[in-house]
Amino acid sequence: MKFVEIKDLTSDELRKKQTQLRDDLFATKMKHSLGQVGNPIEIRDRRRDLARVLTAINLKLGDKSTTPAPKKRATAKTTKTKRKE
């Protein structure tokens, strides 16, 4: 599945595709653990397809949770180490 095919879908279609791909990925992982998957690269392909769909969802909906969190400043308690004498 290419990103070109995904980017034109509506947000509802993307959500349906996301749940379908999550289910497929889970089923493929279970089959792999039982030794029933002929080609283990199928797991990687399903995982990448899911990532493409999630990227399209974030682009379409304008995900605001991707902004970086403010950095914590180091305090005296976290930077000092005790010496054994």
Buried (B, 14 or more C-beta within 10 A) or exposed (E): BEEEEBEEBEEEEBEEBBEEBBEBBEEBBEBBEEEEBEEEEBBEBBEEBBEBBBBBBBEBEEEEEEEEEEEEEEEEEEEEEEEEE
